[in-house]
């Protein structure tokens, strides 16, 4: 996908918000985030939007947006018709292989969700 996130949204005061602040500080100085060597940052600086009303159990959700896809009239559009859901586990009897599948449905078109990255803070 041709995606270059330039705006990240976090819950204000969350652990992921503070980590993003640390990363952004290093990137703006041209340093490698989390490192103590002389390598430079490989990503451009980005914007952080901290919202007080994002709620979830872990406060770890965050969103990344590619601002090149922003519609001048409507802004970012996202319409989710079914949230990400994990299907029942399928175990292949002969090989004991465990197979997982997920589903996520959303509308394509004017509310194209491709410029969004959404993380639940648990590597998903």
C-alpha positions as CSV (number, residue, x, y, z in Angstrom):
1,X,0.0,0.0,0.0
2,X,1.2,3.5,-0.7
3,X,0.8,4.7,2.8
4,X,2.9,7.3,4.6
5,X,1.3,8.2,8.0
6,X,1.9,11.8,8.9
7,X,-0.6,12.3,11.7
8,X,-1.0,10.1,14.7
9,X,-3.9,10.2,17.2
10,X,-3.6,9.0,20.8
11,X,-5.5,9.3,24.0
12,X,-4.0,12.1,26.0
13,X,-1.9,10.9,28.8
14,X,-1.7,7.2,27.6
15,X,1.5,5.2,27.6
16,X,1.4,5.1,23.8
17,X,1.0,8.9,23.6
18,X,4.1,9.4,25.8
19,X,6.1,6.9,23.8
20,X,5.1,8.8,20.6
21,X,6.3,12.0,22.1
22,X,9.7,10.4,22.9
23,X,10.0,9.0,19.3
24,X,9.0,12.4,17.8
25,X,11.6,14.2,19.9
26,X,14.4,11.9,18.7
27,X,13.2,12.2,15.0
28,X,13.1,16.0,15.2
29,X,16.8,15.9,16.4
30,X,17.7,13.6,13.6
31,X,18.5,10.8,16.1
32,X,17.5,7.1,16.1
33,X,14.5,6.7,18.5
34,X,15.4,4.4,21.4
35,X,19.1,4.2,20.4
36,X,22.3,5.7,21.7
37,X,24.4,5.4,18.5
38,X,25.1,8.0,15.8
39,X,22.6,6.6,13.3
40,X,20.1,9.1,12.0
41,X,16.3,8.7,11.9
42,X,14.9,7.0,8.9
43,X,11.5,8.6,9.1
44,X,10.3,12.2,8.7
45,X,8.8,14.1,11.6
46,X,5.1,13.6,12.2
47,X,2.2,15.3,13.9
48,X,0.6,14.1,17.2
49,X,-3.0,14.8,18.1
50,X,-3.9,13.9,21.7
51,X,-7.6,13.5,22.3
52,X,-9.0,13.3,25.9
53,X,-12.2,11.3,25.0
54,X,-10.7,8.2,23.4
55,X,-11.7,5.3,25.7
56,X,-10.7,1.7,25.9
57,X,-9.6,-0.7,28.6
58,X,-5.9,-0.4,28.1
59,X,-5.8,3.2,26.7
60,X,-3.4,1.8,24.1
61,X,-5.4,2.4,20.9
62,X,-3.8,4.7,18.4
63,X,-4.5,5.8,14.8
64,X,-2.1,6.8,12.0
65,X,-3.4,8.8,9.1
66,X,-1.9,9.6,5.7
67,X,-2.9,13.2,5.2
68,X,-2.4,13.0,1.4
69,X,-5.7,11.2,1.3
70,X,-7.6,13.9,3.2
71,X,-10.7,15.1,1.3
72,X,-10.8,18.9,1.3
73,X,-14.6,19.0,1.7
74,X,-15.2,16.2,4.1
75,X,-11.8,15.5,5.8
76,X,-10.9,11.9,6.6
77,X,-13.8,9.5,6.1
78,X,-14.2,6.2,7.8
79,X,-17.3,4.1,8.0
80,X,-16.9,0.7,9.7
81,X,-19.8,-1.7,9.2
82,X,-18.2,-4.5,11.2
83,X,-15.3,-4.1,13.6
84,X,-12.4,-6.5,13.5
85,X,-13.5,-9.9,14.9
86,X,-11.7,-13.1,15.4
87,X,-13.4,-16.2,14.0
88,X,-13.5,-19.4,15.9
89,X,-10.2,-21.4,15.8
90,X,-9.9,-24.2,13.3
91,X,-7.6,-27.1,14.1
92,X,-6.6,-29.4,11.3
93,X,-7.0,-32.9,12.8
94,X,-4.2,-34.7,10.9
95,X,-1.5,-32.0,11.3
96,X,-2.7,-30.3,14.5
97,X,-2.3,-27.0,12.6
98,X,-4.1,-24.1,14.2
99,X,-5.8,-21.8,11.7
100,X,-7.0,-18.3,12.6
101,X,-9.1,-15.9,10.5
102,X,-10.4,-12.5,11.1
103,X,-13.1,-10.4,9.5
104,X,-13.4,-6.6,9.0
105,X,-15.9,-4.9,6.8
106,X,-16.0,-1.3,5.8
107,X,-17.3,0.7,2.9
108,X,-15.0,1.7,0.0
109,X,-15.3,4.9,-2.0
110,X,-15.7,8.4,-0.5
111,X,-15.0,6.9,2.9
112,X,-12.1,4.8,1.8
113,X,-10.3,3.5,4.9
114,X,-6.9,2.8,3.2
115,X,-5.2,6.0,4.6
116,X,-5.8,4.7,8.2
117,X,-3.7,2.6,10.4
118,X,-5.4,1.5,13.6
119,X,-3.7,-0.3,16.5
120,X,-5.3,-1.8,19.5
121,X,-2.0,-1.7,21.4
122,X,-1.7,-5.5,21.4
123,X,0.3,-6.1,18.2
124,X,-2.8,-6.1,16.1
